[in-house]
Amino acid sequence: MQKYRSYVLPVAILLALIFHSVSAHLSFLVPWFIFAILTLNFVTVDLRHLRFSILHFWLILFQLVVSAGLYLLVRAVSGNETMAQGFMMCALCPVAASVVVISSMLGADRMTTTTYTMFCNLVMSVVAPLYFTIIGVHPELTFWQSFLMILKRITPTLGFPFFFVIALQLWAPKVNNWLCQYRNLSFYLWAVALFITLGNTIHYIFLQGRGNEHVILYGAIFSAVMCAVQFGLGKWLGHRYGDTVAGGQLLGQKNTAMGIWMSNTYLQPLSSVFLAFYIIWQNLFNSLQLWWHDRRVSS
């Protein structure tokens, strides 16, 4: 199965494009897939010993500063609020909950990626409501209302598997060790979740894209640029602090499902097109990375 895994993500993207109207009705399953994915990844790490590092600091600083800077710059240059919000969300969007899956396959340290997954999503649950209160399309929503809404989305995704695995490691270590044997299944579960999430987004583009072709074109082009910049800069930062792969994945691989939901809820809904294309670029790049990695290992 290993020699075929670099093709799994492109196939998931292709199926989402073809069967988007079907996958759009399966979105209720995604939280269950994410729970299973994170559980299978968390059991391989002693969650009681997670440690924050300087690399994590620079990554989160980039997301906070660059997202705000891009919004102000693009809005000033183009005068287009939707584009400005799209650029902002490409940087502000928290790291994917399943980032550990690809990172570990490529050789990243699980402790580094797991720590930042928890930290980044918690920070964004505080910072994002502040941004949305200032620039969002729903000024009637206070910071605390937005904060609680976002926290409500994040807690089941990250909190439940985190505390479930902590309980296993404390009181049922044999069960924890047994689950470790099946950690590789998380990649294929993630592919199914990707099919559903991307299909839902593509379905949205088909429904809302008419008359907004220029925004969709800009979204396709500039999301590719943002994807390349964030993976590249993340790898550079990671190299400086001893984990090139982790740096690239943590800055480049986004929780686009969460980002799209935030865009649709608090911003101009069409700004989510940027993240819709971002999910395609990041997973095509991940597929290439897997192919390069497997080819290098087998040679």
VOPAGU-2260 file (C-alpha; in pm, 1 decimal, decimal comma):
REM VOPAGU-2260
SITE   aa  ch    i         X         Y         Z
SITE  MET   A    0       0,0       0,0       0,0
SITE  GLN   A    1     288,5     238,9      72,2
SITE  LYS   A    2     390,6     275,9    -292,9
SITE  TYR   A    3      37,6     392,8    -381,6
SITE  ARG   A    4     -13,5     640,5     -99,5
SITE  SER   A    5     118,8     940,8    -296,9
SITE  TYR   A    6    -177,5     892,1    -531,3
SITE  VAL   A    7    -441,5     882,2    -257,2
SITE  LEU   A    8    -479,8    1258,8    -214,3
SITE  PRO   A    9    -506,8    1342,8    -589,5
SITE  VAL   A   10    -769,5    1067,5    -623,1
SITE  ALA   A   11    -962,5    1213,6    -327,6
SITE  ILE   A   12    -951,3    1558,2    -495,4
SITE  LEU   A   13   -1065,5    1416,9    -829,5
SITE  LEU   A   14   -1353,7    1225,6    -669,9
SITE  ALA   A   15   -1458,6    1538,0    -478,1
SITE  LEU   A   16   -1471,7    1729,8    -805,9
SITE  ILE   A   17   -1680,6    1461,5    -977,0
SITE  PHE   A   18   -1910,5    1373,2    -687,3
SITE  HIS   A   19   -1931,1    1710,4    -511,8
SITE  SER   A   20   -2310,5    1701,8    -496,4
SITE  VAL   A   21   -2290,5    1369,5    -308,9
SITE  SER   A   22   -2010,3    1461,5     -68,2
SITE  ALA   A   23   -2191,6    1785,2      19,9
SITE  HIS   A   24   -2449,1    1573,5     205,1
SITE  LEU   A   25   -2186,1    1384,2     404,6
SITE  SER   A   26   -2029,1    1677,1     590,9
SITE  PHE   A   27   -2183,7    1563,0     920,1
SITE  LEU   A   28   -1937,5    1269,4     915,2
SITE  VAL   A   29   -1621,5    1484,0     908,9
SITE  PRO   A   30   -1600,8    1547,8    1288,8
SITE  TRP   A   31   -1610,6    1171,4    1348,4
SITE  PHE   A   32   -1329,8    1114,6    1099,3
SITE  ILE   A   33   -1122,8    1391,4    1260,3
SITE  PHE   A   34   -1182,1    1238,4    1604,4
SITE  ALA   A   35   -1054,1     901,4    1481,5
SITE  ILE   A   36    -757,0    1059,6    1299,4
SITE  LEU   A   37    -642,9    1263,0    1599,8
SITE  THR   A   38    -692,7     972,7    1839,2
SITE  LEU   A   39    -471,1     746,5    1626,5
SITE  ASN   A   40    -205,1    1018,1    1613,7
SITE  PHE   A   41    -223,8    1129,9    1976,5
SITE  VAL   A   42    -178,4     775,9    2112,6
SITE  THR   A   43     175,4     773,8    1971,4
SITE  VAL   A   44     275,2    1082,3    2175,3
SITE  ASP   A   45     288,8    1128,9    2551,9
SITE  LEU   A   46      50,7    1424,3    2566,6
SITE  ARG   A   47     156,2    1504,3    2923,2
SITE  HIS   A   48     497,6    1616,7    2797,3
SITE  LEU   A   49     405,6    1859,1    2518,1
SITE  ARG   A   50     650,7    2149,0    2504,3
SITE  PHE   A   51     627,4    2492,6    2339,9
SITE  SER   A   52     936,3    2594,0    2136,2
SITE  ILE   A   53    1086,9    2898,4    1964,7
SITE  LEU   A   54     979,1    2753,4    1627,9
SITE  HIS   A   55     618,2    2756,4    1746,1
SITE  PHE   A   56     656,0    3121,1    1849,1
SITE  TRP   A   57     779,0    3233,4    1504,5
SITE  LEU   A   58     509,7    3034,6    1324,8
SITE  ILE   A   59     223,8    3182,9    1525,2
SITE  LEU   A   60     375,1    3531,9    1497,9
SITE  PHE   A   61     380,9    3496,7    1118,4
SITE  GLN   A   62      15,6    3397,0    1108,8
SITE  LEU   A   63     -98,0    3683,4    1330,1
SITE  VAL   A   64     110,0    3964,2    1178,0
SITE  VAL   A   65     102,5    3862,4     811,2
SITE  SER   A   66    -272,8    3797,8     808,5
SITE  ALA   A   67    -344,3    4148,9     938,1
SITE  GLY   A   68     -81,5    4303,4     710,7
SITE  LEU   A   69    -214,9    4129,2     400,4
SITE  TYR   A   70    -568,2    4242,9     473,7
SITE  LEU   A   71    -463,9    4607,9     509,1
SITE  LEU   A   72    -230,8    4596,8     206,1
SITE  VAL   A   73    -468,8    4424,0     -36,3
SITE  ARG   A   74    -760,1    4640,5      72,0
SITE  ALA   A   75    -554,8    4956,9      23,4
SITE  VAL   A   76    -419,0    4851,3    -317,6
SITE  SER   A   77    -726,0    4685,8    -471,5
SITE  GLY   A   78   -1013,7    4834,9    -276,5
SITE  ASN   A   79   -1173,0    4488,7    -290,1
SITE  GLU   A   80   -1292,0    4375,6      53,1
SITE  THR   A   81   -1355,9    4016,4     -55,5
SITE  MET   A   82   -1001,5    3974,9    -190,0
SITE  ALA   A   83    -851,9    4134,1     121,6
SITE  GLN   A   84   -1042,6    3894,2     344,3
SITE  GLY   A   85    -945,5    3598,4     125,1
SITE  PHE   A   86    -575,5    3682,7     155,9
SITE  MET   A   87    -612,2    3731,8     529,4
SITE  MET   A   88    -776,4    3395,1     581,2
SITE  CYS   A   89    -505,3    3211,8     385,1
SITE  ALA   A   90    -258,4    3323,9     653,7
SITE  LEU   A   91    -487,6    3337,9     958,8
SITE  CYS   A   92    -649,7    2996,2     908,0
SITE  PRO   A   93    -527,4    2763,1    1186,7
SITE  VAL   A   94    -311,5    2461,9    1118,6
SITE  ALA   A   95    -497,4    2148,4    1010,9
SITE  ALA   A   96    -597,0    1918,4    1296,6
SITE  SER   A   97    -467,0    1627,1    1088,9
SITE  VAL   A   98    -128,7    1784,1    1008,4
SITE  VAL   A   99      46,0    1515,4    1213,4
SITE  VAL   A  100     -56,2    1253,8     954,0
SITE  ILE   A  101     151,7    1386,0     662,4
SITE  SER   A  102     423,4    1536,8     882,9
SITE  SER   A  103     499,2    1204,0    1047,9
SITE  MET   A  104     509,0    1021,5     713,6
SITE  LEU   A  105     763,1    1275,5     593,5
SITE  GLY   A  106     978,2    1237,8     905,2
SITE  ALA   A  107     872,8    1530,5    1127,1
SITE  ASP   A  108     878,5    1506,0    1504,2
SITE  ARG   A  109     530,8    1413,4    1633,9
SITE  MET   A  110     575,9    1611,0    1956,0
SITE  THR   A  111     653,5    1930,1    1763,3
SITE  THR   A  112     354,1    1900,5    1531,9
SITE  THR   A  113     110,4    1790,0    1802,8
SITE  THR   A  114     206,3    2078,1    2032,0
SITE  TYR   A  115     158,4    2339,9    1761,8
SITE  THR   A  116    -171,5    2187,3    1650,2
SITE  MET   A  117    -313,5    2241,8    1998,3
SITE  PHE   A  118    -148,2    2579,2    2056,9
SITE  CYS   A  119    -230,9    2736,1    1718,2
SITE  ASN   A  120    -598,2    2642,1    1724,9
SITE  LEU   A  121    -640,1    2778,3    2077,3
SITE  VAL   A  122    -466,3    3105,8    1988,5
SITE  MET   A  123    -680,6    3145,8    1677,5
SITE  SER   A  124    -995,1    3091,3    1883,8
SITE  VAL   A  125    -901,3    3413,9    2065,7
SITE  VAL   A  126    -744,6    3620,9    1786,4
SITE  ALA   A  127    -988,8    3541,4    1504,4
SITE  PRO   A  128   -1296,0    3676,0    1693,9
SITE  LEU   A  129   -1103,4    3997,0    1757,5
SITE  TYR   A  130   -1031,6    4037,1    1385,7
SITE  PHE   A  131   -1388,5    3950,7    1291,1
SITE  THR   A  132   -1531,1    4197,8    1541,8
SITE  ILE   A  133   -1332,5    4474,6    1370,0
SITE  ILE   A  134   -1375,6    4384,0    1001,6
SITE  GLY   A  135   -1656,5    4127,7     991,2
SITE  VAL   A  136   -1994,5    4165,9     822,3
SITE  HIS   A  137   -2180,0    4102,4    1149,0
SITE  PRO   A  138   -2096,5    4395,6    1377,9
SITE  GLU   A  139   -2384,5    4291,6    1603,0
SITE  LEU   A  140   -2175,4    3991,9    1714,3
SITE  THR   A  141   -1951,2    4079,3    2007,4
SITE  PHE   A  142   -1603,1    3940,8    2063,4
SITE  TRP   A  143   -1733,1    3699,4    2326,3
SITE  GLN   A  144   -2012,7    3571,1    2103,2
SITE  SER   A  145   -1766,3    3504,1    1820,5
SITE  PHE   A  146   -1514,1    3354,2    2061,9
SITE  LEU   A  147   -1765,4    3109,0    2205,8
SITE  MET   A  148   -1890,9    3011,7    1860,1
SITE  ILE   A  149   -1539,1    2935,2    1737,6
SITE  LEU   A  150   -1440,1    2761,7    2061,4
SITE  LYS   A  151   -1751,8    2547,3    2029,1
SITE  ARG   A  152   -1625,6    2433,2    1687,1
SITE  ILE   A  153   -1267,7    2372,1    1800,5
SITE  THR   A  154   -1331,4    2195,5    2132,4
SITE  PRO   A  155   -1499,0    1879,3    1996,1
SITE  THR   A  156   -1239,4    1851,4    1719,2
SITE  LEU   A  157    -926,3    1888,5    1934,7
SITE  GLY   A  158   -1041,2    1870,2    2296,6
SITE  PHE   A  159   -1232,7    1542,8    2293,7
SITE  PRO   A  160    -958,6    1326,1    2135,2
SITE  PHE   A  161    -692,2    1502,6    2346,2
SITE  PHE   A  162    -859,1    1424,5    2680,0
SITE  PHE   A  163    -969,6    1080,8    2559,6
SITE  VAL   A  164    -608,7     984,2    2484,8
SITE  ILE   A  165    -485,4    1140,8    2811,5
SITE  ALA   A  166    -732,1     912,7    2992,7
SITE  LEU   A  167    -607,1     611,9    2796,6
SITE  GLN   A  168    -243,0     690,4    2871,1
SITE  LEU   A  169    -314,7     729,7    3243,1
SITE  TRP   A  170    -561,4     448,1    3307,2
SITE  ALA   A  171    -556,0     214,6    3004,9
SITE  PRO   A  172    -200,2     211,7    2864,1
SITE  LYS   A  173    -252,1    -131,3    2705,3
SITE  VAL   A  174    -541,5       3,5    2498,9
SITE  ASN   A  175    -327,4     304,7    2405,7
SITE  ASN   A  176     -44,5      75,4    2290,1
SITE  TRP   A  177    -289,7    -141,0    2095,1
SITE  LEU   A  178    -423,0     163,7    1907,8
SITE  CYS   A  179     -65,0     262,2    1819,0
SITE  GLN   A  180     -53,2     -37,5    1586,9
SITE  TYR   A  181    -319,5     121,0    1365,7
SITE  ARG   A  182    -178,7     473,3    1342,3
SITE  ASN   A  183    -117,5     439,8     966,3
SITE  LEU   A  184    -492,9     413,4     909,6
SITE  SER   A  185    -519,5     782,9     994,3
SITE  PHE   A  186    -385,7     874,3     649,2
SITE  TYR   A  187    -665,5     693,0     469,3
SITE  LEU   A  188    -928,5     826,6     708,7
SITE  TRP   A  189    -795,0    1171,9     631,5
SITE  ALA   A  190    -830,2    1108,3     257,5
SITE  VAL   A  191   -1199,7    1028,0     307,9
SITE  ALA   A  192   -1245,4    1341,4     519,6
SITE  LEU   A  193   -1070,6    1541,5     246,2
SITE  PHE   A  194   -1307,4    1403,1     -16,6
SITE  ILE   A  195   -1610,4    1513,8     187,6
SITE  THR   A  196   -1472,1    1855,0     286,6
SITE  LEU   A  197   -1344,4    1948,7     -57,4
SITE  GLY   A  198   -1657,8    1818,6    -228,8
SITE  ASN   A  199   -1869,6    2037,1      -3,8
SITE  THR   A  200   -1656,7    2339,8     -92,4
SITE  ILE   A  201   -1663,5    2270,3    -466,5
SITE  HIS   A  202   -2040,1    2236,7    -446,5
SITE  TYR   A  203   -2053,2    2578,9    -282,7
SITE  ILE   A  204   -1839,0    2730,0    -559,8
SITE  PHE   A  205   -2069,7    2587,8    -826,7
SITE  LEU   A  206   -2371,5    2735,2    -648,2
SITE  GLN   A  207   -2226,5    3078,0    -565,8
SITE  GLY   A  208   -1967,5    3134,6    -838,2
SITE  ARG   A  209   -2184,7    3266,7   -1118,0
SITE  GLY   A  210   -2123,7    3633,8   -1175,0
SITE  ASN   A  211   -1810,8    3627,9    -957,4
SITE  GLU   A  212   -1573,0    3460,5   -1200,9
SITE  HIS   A  213   -1301,1    3724,0   -1153,7
SITE  VAL   A  214   -1291,9    3668,5    -775,8
SITE  ILE   A  215   -1273,9    3292,2    -830,7
SITE  LEU   A  216    -985,3    3337,0   -1076,6
SITE  TYR   A  217    -797,9    3558,8    -830,5
SITE  GLY   A  218    -868,5    3305,4    -557,5
SITE  ALA   A  219    -717,6    3023,5    -763,9
SITE  ILE   A  220    -402,6    3221,0    -850,7
SITE  PHE   A  221    -328,2    3394,4    -523,3
SITE  SER   A  222    -410,4    3095,8    -302,8
SITE  ALA   A  223    -143,3    2903,4    -497,2
SITE  VAL   A  224     104,7    3185,4    -426,2
SITE  MET   A  225      12,5    3190,4     -56,7
SITE  CYS   A  226      44,5    2813,3     -37,3
SITE  ALA   A  227     393,6    2818,6    -191,3
SITE  VAL   A  228     510,4    3106,8      29,9
SITE  GLN   A  229     387,5    2951,4     352,9
SITE  PHE   A  230     527,2    2606,0     285,3
SITE  GLY   A  231     856,7    2758,9     172,7
SITE  LEU   A  232     894,5    3000,2     463,9
SITE  GLY   A  233     782,6    2732,7     709,5
SITE  LYS   A  234    1052,1    2495,1     580,7
SITE  TRP   A  235    1311,2    2772,0     612,2
SITE  LEU   A  236    1209,4    2840,1     973,0
SITE  GLY   A  237    1194,2    2469,6    1048,2
SITE  HIS   A  238    1544,5    2419,5     909,1
SITE  ARG   A  239    1677,4    2689,8    1140,9
SITE  TYR   A  240    1529,1    2511,2    1442,5
SITE  GLY   A  241    1605,1    2151,1    1348,8
SITE  ASP   A  242    1284,1    2025,2    1183,3
SITE  THR   A  243    1241,3    2137,3     822,2
SITE  VAL   A  244     940,8    1915,5     755,0
SITE  ALA   A  245     749,6    2022,3    1066,7
SITE  GLY   A  246     804,7    2392,3     992,4
SITE  GLY   A  247     672,5    2360,5     637,5
SITE  GLN   A  248     368,6    2153,7     729,3
SITE  LEU   A  249     272,3    2358,7    1034,4
SITE  LEU   A  250     274,9    2685,8     844,1
SITE  GLY   A  251     152,9    2557,4     508,6
SITE  GLN   A  252    -110,1    2294,9     590,0
SITE  LYS   A  253    -432,7    2467,8     692,2
SITE  ASN   A  254    -754,9    2363,4     859,1
SITE  THR   A  255    -946,2    2483,8     555,0
SITE  ALA   A  256   -1276,9    2341,6     677,2
SITE  MET   A  257   -1255,9    2565,6     983,5
SITE  GLY   A  258   -1134,8    2859,8     772,9
SITE  ILE   A  259   -1417,3    2822,8     521,9
SITE  TRP   A  260   -1671,0    2806,2     803,8
SITE  MET   A  261   -1526,8    3122,8     962,5
SITE  SER   A  262   -1530,6    3304,1     626,3
SITE  ASN   A  263   -1890,3    3205,2     558,3
SITE  THR   A  264   -2000,3    3298,1     911,5
SITE  TYR   A  265   -1816,0    3624,1     981,7
SITE  LEU   A  266   -1680,0    3759,9     650,9
SITE  GLN   A  267   -1781,8    3798,3     287,4
SITE  PRO   A  268   -1882,0    3438,1     201,8
SITE  LEU   A  269   -1706,6    3455,3    -135,9
SITE  SER   A  270   -1373,1    3506,6      43,1
SITE  SER   A  271   -1389,2    3134,2     127,4
SITE  VAL   A  272   -1305,5    3064,8    -239,8
SITE  PHE   A  273    -941,0    3142,0    -158,4
SITE  LEU   A  274    -934,7    2861,2      97,9
SITE  ALA   A  275   -1134,1    2633,0    -131,5
SITE  PHE   A  276    -851,6    2648,5    -385,6
SITE  TYR   A  277    -588,9    2643,9    -110,9
SITE  ILE   A  278    -702,6    2298,1      -4,9
SITE  ILE   A  279    -638,7    2174,2    -359,9
SITE  TRP   A  280    -288,4    2323,6    -380,8
SITE  GLN   A  281    -179,3    2206,5     -35,8
SITE  ASN   A  282    -289,9    1849,6     -97,7
SITE  LEU   A  283    -133,8    1834,3    -442,8
SITE  PHE   A  284     190,2    1955,0    -283,9
SITE  ASN   A  285     155,4    1698,5      -4,8
SITE  SER   A  286     112,5    1427,7    -267,9
SITE  LEU   A  287     431,9    1541,4    -441,0
SITE  GLN   A  288     616,3    1542,3    -109,8
SITE  LEU   A  289     503,3    1187,8     -36,4
SITE  TRP   A  290     610,4    1075,9    -384,0
SITE  TRP   A  291     954,0    1237,5    -346,8
SITE  HIS   A  292     996,0    1096,6       3,6
SITE  ASP   A  293     896,2     741,6     -89,4
SITE  ARG   A  294    1114,9     748,1    -399,9
SITE  ARG   A  295    1414,8     868,5    -197,5
SITE  VAL   A  296    1359,3     603,7      71,2
SITE  SER   A  297    1318,6     318,2    -178,9
SITE  SER   A  298    1622,9     416,2    -388,1
